[in-house]
Amino acid sequence: MLWKTVRGGVHPESHKALSNTAKIRRFPMMERLYVSLQQHMGMPASPVVTVGERVLKGQPLALAQGPISAPVHAPTSGRIVAIAEHTAPHPSGLPVLVVTLEADGRDQWIMRDPIADPFSVSPEVLCERIGEAGIVGLGGATFPAAVKMNLSLQSGIDTLILNGGECEPYLSCDDRLMREAADEILRGAELMRHAVQARRVIVGIEDNKPEALVAMKAAAERLDVSIQAVPSGYPMGSEKQLIQQLTGIEIPAHSRAADSGILVHNVATAYAVAMAIDQGQPLISRIVTLSGGAVTHPGNWEVPLGTLASEFLNHASGFDMKPARLLMGGPMMGIELPDLHVPIIKGSSAILALTEQEISHQQSSPCVRCSRCVRACPMGLMPLEMAANIRSGDLKSANKLGLSDCVGCGACSYICPSSIPLTHLFNYAKGELILQAKERQKLEATKILAQRREQRMERQARDREALMAARRAAAAQKAAAAEQAEQLAQEASA
């Protein structure tokens, strides 16, 4: 097949063979699970259980609040022992609200309600059920799937793309899932096609996953689904790059894929949709890659959400040596963990324990003007010029150069021979611009409130003056009437 030309990208060493050879294993249930209420983009879920309450597997622990949110469910049966803050899986280490569930060992399900004939119900009903199951984008973005599908249904979608790229080094959870659950993934694709009324379905899989390609093509033989290989490279799994490779359509800046009639979901998301519709099973576990040079037994496990990363690593493998860096997700776009006392969440595609040899400690040095970052940028930006403006404090100029179009893939930082932390600079600048925008909004809101207060004070002053004038007029009228009455009385007596 002839590959389409996709701009930029890099080819880091994959390290996937560390974890992709063994079948997915089911991780045992721990005594306590720490189920975060913020496992998705948008507003955190709002708890609907109380401390001391007994819950069943699959029972909602917290419901979505706001237009962009998702519910969370109990990964097993047991008793709620706490609803309190716990360290979040984030570099800041800041806490989030967590429901602590003490497992009772029974693993007793709630009464499940699968849809017997999902293609006979309306797309809206399917989207609603997917939302109730708490399904989010499992490729890492964690955007609530039902919200994305509802928006796509309203705007009209021609093509549904399943992303099986998995271009991040070390990660192999999607690869193993495609090898072992191809039928379920494609079942989910068909259900999602009906939910958004898409005309066609394409599955894009990197060509460095031959076993997954074979399994998916075999499962798609009697389906109207196209399985296509795409060239391996980073960030081929990025939405815009995958769309361009598969369809030839380049998504414009500041535009959504849905505006071009395309919806992209991860293959693991499609699997979760099949489980929710056909089995009545909400999203309570996910496949997690455990890998890195410091790990004794790399592999992939189906892990209950809320399992502590420390328990997962210790029970599944252990260390060959002390890790130099701990990551949740891939080495390009994953997050560095302060420690392992954090729970597995819906977006936890991997736990990586990397050695000193696997990470770079090279100090940054002045730019040598090699332009490798420009050639590597998949969005066609000028990373060096943006970084220079950011360092000089000129965020406005950096934004004019396309800072908002940066997808944070890290390709520029990876390829830079001077080890300049370009991606960190861009993330910092984006955060500062967001803060500045919020400050402007706050000042504008304050200005509007001040204007409204001034108008209200003026209106109240006018009302008071009118009232006083009316009272003075009434008093004058009363006095005139009294004087007239007195004159009449005097005339009568005379």
N, C-alpha and C positions, 0 to 999 in steps of 0.2 A: 504494500500500500504506500502511496505517496503522502508524506506528512505535509500538512499545511505549515506555513511559516508563522511561528508565534514568537513575538519579540522577547529578547532577553533570556534570563534564567541562568542557573549554575548547575553543576553536576557534583555535589558532595558525595563522598563515599557512603554507600547506602547502609551498611551494617545490618541489613535485614535478615541475613542468614543466621544471625545469633538467635532469633526467636521464631522464624517462620517454618521451621521443619516439623515441629511437634503439633499434634492436634490441640484444639482448645480444651482446657480442663475447667471443671467447675470448682470454684473456690468455696471452701466450707463456711458455714455461717458462724460468725463470731458471737460471743456472749452479749456484746453491746454494739449497736450501730448508732452512728451520729449523722442523722439525716438533715442536711443543710436545707434551709428554706430559700436559699439563693443559689439555684443550680442552673440558671438560665439568664438570658438577656432580659432586661426590663425589671419590673417591680418584683420583690421577693413574694413568695407565697405567704398567705395569712393562715396561721394555725387554727385548726378546728378540733383539736384534741386537748385534753387536760392531763396534768400530771396524775399518775395513778390509774389512768384509764387503760383497759385492756383492748388491744386492737388486733385485727386479723391481717393476714398477708394480702396486700393489694388495696387495703383500706386507705382512703385519703387521710393524710396527716395535716395537710394544708392546701387551701384552694387558691387559685389564681386571683390576683387583685390588679385592677387596671387593665387597659387594653392590650398591653404586652406583658404577659406573665404566664406561668404554667403551674399546675398543681404538683404536689409530691405525695408519694404513697409509701406505705409500710412495706419494706422488703421481706418481712417475715412477720409471724404472729408473736405477740409478747405484750409487755407492759411499758407504758410511757413513764420514765423515771425522772425526766428533766426536760424543760424547754428553756434553754439559756444560751448565752453567747459562747462560741467556740472558735478557735483559730481557723481562719479560712484558708483554702488552698490558693494563696496569693503571696507574691513576694513581700508585701507590706506586713503580712502576719496579722492584719486587723481582724477582729472577730465578726462573725455573722451569727444570726439566730439559728439554733440547731435543736431538733427534736431528738432526744436520746431514748433509744428503744432497747429495752432488755429482752432478748429473745427467750421464748419459753421452750424451744426445742421441738414444738409440734409442727411448725411451718404450715399452719392451718389457713387456708384461703377463705376470702369472702365469697359470697355467691357471685359467680362471674356471669356475664351476659354477652356472649359473642353474638355477632349478627349472622344469622343463618344464610341469608342471600344478600350480601352487601351490594351487589350490582343492581338490585331492585329498589334500593333506597336512594334518596336524593343525594347529590354531592354535598349539600349543606349538612345533612345528617352524618355523613362520613367525617367531614371536617370537625363537627362537634364532638364525635366520639374520639377522634385523634387528639383533640384538645383535652378532653376529660382524662385521657390516658397519660397526660403529662409528657408527651413526646416532644423533644427539641432536636435541633440539628446536632447530630452526633459526630460530625466531622470536626468539631471544635468551636463553631460559632455559637452554639446553644440557643439560637433564636427559636422561639416557640413555633413548632411546625405548623400547627393549625392556623396561627395568625398569618404566616407566610402563604399558606394554601388558600385561605379565604381571600386574601388580597389578590392572589393570582386568579382565582375563580371570578372575582369581580372585574378584573382588568382584561381577562381573556388570555388563555395560554394555548400556544400551538405545540410546543415541545417540552416534554419533561426529560431532564437529564439526570441520571444517577451517577454520582461521582465515586468512582472506584480507583481514583488516581493514587491516593496515599503516597504522596511524593516525599514526605518528611523522612529523613534517615531514622533508622532503628524501628520505626513503627511497622507492625505487620498485623494488627488486629482486623483491619478490613480485608486484607489478603486472606487470612485464615477463614474469616466469616464467609467470603465468597466461595472458597473451596468447599466448605462444609455445609453451607445453608443456601446454596444458589436458588433452589426452588422457592424457599420462603422469601428471599430478597425480591425475586421477580414477581411473586404473588403480591408483595407490598407495592411494587412498581405499578402493577395493574390496578390495585386499589387506589393508589395515588392518582393514576391517570383518570380514573372515574371521578375522583374527588375534585379535580381541577378541570375536567373535561378537555384534556390534552389530546391532540390528534396523533402524536407519535411519541415513542419512548426510546431514548438512546442511553446506553450504559458505556461510559468511558473508563477503560482500565489501562494502566501503564503496561508497556510491553515487557517489563521486567517481572511480571507476575503471570508466567505462562500457564501454571496450574489453575489459577483463578479464571483466566480467559477460557480455558478448556471447559471447566465446570459450568461457567455462566453460559457459554455458547450451547452446551448440551441441554441445559435447562430451558433455554430460549427457543429450542428447535420448533416447537408447536405454538409459539407465541409471536405476536406482532411487536417484537422488541428487537432493536438492533444493538448488538454487542460489538464495540469497536475498540481496537487497541490504539493507544496514543503513545508517543515517544516518552521514555522515562527522562526525568529531569525536574529540577525544582525551579519554580512552583507550578508544575503542571496541574496539581490538584486544586489550584486557586480557581475560583468560579469563572472569572473573566477569561483566563487563559484556556480553561477546558472548553468553554463555550466556543471560543474562536477556533480551537483545534477541531472540534467536532462539527461545527456548523458553518464556519467561515465568517460568522457575524462578530464584529468588534463592538462591544458595549461602550457607548460614549461615556465620557467623563460626567460625573454627577448624575448618572442614570442607573436605574435598576435593570436587572436582567428581565424582569417581568414587563418592562416597557418595550422590550423587543420580542415579547411573546414567549419567553423561556423561563422555566422554573428549574432550579438545581437543588437536589437533595443528596445527601450521603447514602451509600448503600446500607449502612447500619441503621439509618433512619427508616429506610424502606422495610428492613427486617422488623423493626419495632412496630411499624404500622401493621404489618401482617399479624404479629402477635396480639396487638390490641384489638383488631377487628375480628380475626378468626378464633382467638383464644380468650378474648376478654381480659387480657393481661396488660396492666399498665407498665410503664417503664420503671422497673425496680432493680435492674441490674444492667451491666454493659460489659463488653469484651475489652479488656485492658492488656496492653503489651507491657511486660516486665523485661527490661533489657539494660544493656550497658556493661562495660568491662568489669565493673565491680560486683556484678550479680553472679551468683553461683549457678543458678539454673534459669536462664532466660526462657521466655515462652509467652503464651497468651492464656488468660483465664477469664471466665465469666464471673464477675465479682459483684456481690450485692452492694447497691449504693449505700453509703454510710459506713462502709468498712474503713477503718483507719489505714492509711498508707503504710504505717509501721507494721501493723499486723499482717497486711497483705504481703509485704516484702519478706518479713521474718518467717511466715508460715509457708510461703510459696517457694522461697529460695534461700535467703540469707546472703551474706557478703563474702566474697573471696578476699577483699581488702577494703579498707576504709574509702568510701567514695569521696572524690574531690568536689563533685557537684551533684545535686539532686534536682531533677526536673519532673514536672508534670506536663506531659505532652512531648512534642518533638524538640530537638535541639535548635531548630531554626525559629519556631514561633511559640514554643512551650514556655512555661514560667518556672523560674527557679524557686524552689521551696526553702523556707528558712529551716524547716525540719520535717520529719515524717508524721508528726502528730496532727495530721489533717485528714479529713474523710475523702473517700472516692466520691466524685460527683458525676453528673451526667456528661460533663465535658472532659472527663479524665480518660483520654485515649491511651495514655502510657504513664508509667513511672520508670524513669531512667536514673540509674546510678552510674555516673561516669567517672573514669579514672583521670589522673593527672595527664596521662598520655593522650586522652581523648578530647581534652579541652585545650584551648590556646591561652597562654599567659603572656603573650607578647604585648609589650607596651606600645601604645599608639605613638606614631611619629608623624612628622609633617607630610602632607599630601605630595606625591611625586607627579601628579597630573597625568596619570596613565590612562584615565578615562575608562578603566575596567568597570567601575560602578555604573557608568552610563550604559555600557553595553549589556550589563547584567540585569538592569532594571526591567522587569516585565511590563511596567506601565509607561515606559518611554520617558521617564523623568530625568532630571539632572541632579543626582544626589549630592555631588560635590558643591554645586552652586547653592543648593538649598542649605546644606550644612554650614557653608561660609556665612550666609545671611543669618542663620540661627545663632551662630557663635558671636556675631556682631550685635545681636539683639534685634535684628530687623526681621521680625516674624511676618510682617505684612508682605515683604518682598518674597520670603520663602513660600508663603501661601500662594502668591501670584505665579510662582514657578510650578505649582501643582502639588503642594504638600498634602492637601486634602485627598488627592488621588492615590497617595502612597498606601499600599495594602499591608505594610509592616512585615513583609515576608523575610527580610534579613538577607536577601541575596547580595545586596551592595556591601554590607558589613562582612559577609563571608568571603567575598572575592577581593576585598581591599588589601593590598600588600603592606599598607602602613597601619593596619589594624585600627583604623579610625572607627569609633562606635557610631556609625551613621544612623542605624536604626534607633538606637537610644536617643540620639539627638532629635530624630523625627517624632518619636513618641512623646518626648518632653515638649517639643514645640506644639504638637497637636493638643496636648493637655493644657498648655498655657493659652492657646487660642480659645479653647473651650471655656477656660476660666475667664478670659477677657470678654468673651461673648456673654457669659453669665453676668459679669459685672456691668456690662452695657445694658443688659436686660433689666438688671436690678436698679441701675441709675434711671433708666427710662421709666420703670415702674414707679420708682420714688418720685420722679418728676411729675408723672401723671397723677399720683396720689396727692402731691403738693398742689397741683393745679386744681384738682377736684376739691381739696380742702379750702383753697382760696375762693373758688366759685361758691362753695357751700357757705363760707363765712360771709361773702358778699350777699348771697341770697338771704341768709338769716338776718343780716343787717338791714336789707331792704324790707324784709318781712316785719322786723321790729319797728322800723320807721313807719311803715304803713299802719301797723297796729297802733303805735303811739299817735299817729295823725288821726286815725279813726276815733281813738279815745278822746283826743283833744276836741275833735269836731263834735262828738257826742256830748262832752262836758259843756262845750259852748252852746250847743243846741238846748241842753237841759237848763243852763243858766238863763238863756234868752227866754225860754218858756216860763221859767220861774219869775223872771222880771216882768213879763207880760201879764202873768197871773196876778202878780202883786199890784200892778197898775190898774187892772180891771177891778180888783177888790177895793182899791182906794176910790175909784170912780163910783163904784156902787155905794160905798158908805157916804160919799159926799151927796 
